[in-house]
Amino acid sequence: NVFAARRGGLDDVAKLLDFGLVKTTTGSDSLHLTQEGTITGSPLFMAPEQATGDGEPDARADIYALGCVAYFMLTGRPPFEGDKALKVLMAHANQPVTPPRELRPEIPIDLEEVVLRCLAKRPDERYPTVTALAEALRLCESWGRWTRADAAAWWATSGRDVVEPAEA
């Protein structure tokens, strides 16, 4: 879960909460506990390899999830939606994502390219590390244009109306 917050007089502080689900080591069969062979996570932000169970997810699955968060932040909607979790999972695995600029043409092309690379279906087509992703973002023409003053103005007019944070 990624929450945008105001903290210590600063606007746009990202808070990461709930770093996964705790598994019991006692072998319980409870339906309320994570069990081996089950899918855990939010379907709206889940990498294709997690959705299909193909291979062991690694840091590139987290990069996919960050791409989903970025997509949501830029467009106001997740990359894939559906009325059932399984439909959303299958969309992540099989459907092409609508390029963000089709929904919001003002999004810079280079930023769209970064987000779409994060959302590549195959892990080896994504950024290999978050450091590589951060460098790609730094190279975007719009890097650094959002200022603390912009953030303060947004929070003053819109921030109090935000009630549902994006989950990843």
N, C-alpha and C positions, 0 to 999 in steps of 0.2 A: 504494500500500500504506500503510495506516495501522496503526501498531503502538502499543498502549498499553504504557508502560514506566515503570520507576522510574529516575530520573536525578537526580544531585546531591542526594540525600536527599528528593526530591519524588516523590510517588506520582501516578499518572494523567497522566503526561506523554505527549502524543501526538507520535509521531515519524512524519514523512512520508518514505517511502523510494521510490526508483525512480519518478522523475517522467516516466514514459513510455518509449517505445522509441526507440532511435536509428536513424535512417534513413541509409543510405548514399547518397552523391550520385554514385556511380560507375556506376549503372545495372546493377548485378549482378542476375542472375536466380536467385540462390541461394534455395532453399526455406526457408532458416533466417533470412532477413532480411525485415523489413517491406517490403512492396511496395505501390505505389499500387493503390487499389481493394480493399484487404483490410481486414478489421475487426481493430482492435487494442484490447486491454483485456480485463478480466475480465467474462465474460457475466453473472455474478451481480450486477454493479454497473453495468451499461451502460444508458444512457438509450435510450428507444425510438427517437429519431432516429438514434442511432448503430447500433442493431440493424438498422434498415431502410435506412439510407443516405440518408434524406430530409433534404436540406439539410446545411449545414455546422454541426457542433456548436459551441456557444459556452459561456459560463460557466454557462448554465442546465443543460447536461449535467453539469457538475461538481456543481451543486446537487442534481440527481437522484442522482448517486453518493453525495453526503453523506447524502441521504435514505435510501439503501440501507444505508449504514453505521449511521445512527441506528436504522433498523428492526432491523438485526441486533443492535445493542447492547441494544435494548429487549425483543426477543422471543427472541433466541438463534438466529434463523434468518434467511436472506436473504428478501427479498420474494417471490422466485420460485425454485423449485428444479426440477430435471429430471435425467434420466439422460444427456442430450445437450446440448451447448452451444447448438445451434440451437433446441431446444425452449425453453430458458431465454430466449434472445434474443427469440423470438416471443411468449413470455409477457409480457416487458417491453413489447413493442409493442402487444399486443392484449388481455391479460387484466386485469381489475381486481385490485388488490392486496387481500389480506385485511387489514382494519383491525387495527392492532396490538392494540387492546383486546379483539378476539375471541380472541386468543391469551394475552394477559396483561391481565385486567380492571383491575388496579391501576394501569395506565398512566394518567396524567392526561389528561383529554379535550383540553385545550388543547395539550398536547405532541403527542398523536396528530394533531390538526389540522395542526400545523406539519409533521410528518413526511409526512402524506398530501399536503399541498400540494407539498412537495419532489418527491414521486413522481407528480405529475400527468403524464399521457401527453403533453400538449401543452406545449412549452416556455413559451409565453406565459401559461400558468396556474400556473407555478412562481414562486418569488421571483425578481425580476429580477437581484438581486445577492446576494453573500454578506453584505453589510452589511444588507440588508433581512431576510435570514434570521436574522442575529445579533440584530437588533432584535426580531423575532418571538419568538425564544427568550427574550430578556430579559423579555418581557411575560408569559411563562408563569408561572403561580402557583408552580410548583416551582422556579423559577430561584433558584439560590444555596443550595438546601437540602442539596446534596451537599457535605460539608465535607472538608477535608484529613484530619480524624480518620476520617470514613467511608471515604475512600480507603485510608488506612493500614490500617484494620481489614480491608478487603476483600483488600488485597494480602497481609496477614499470614496470612489463612486460605485464600484462593483463588488468589491471583496466581501462585504457583509451579506451580499445576496447569494454567495456560493454556499450551497447546502450539501451537495453530493460530490465528494472528491473522487478523482480517478483512482482506480485500484490497479496495481500491477503485481 
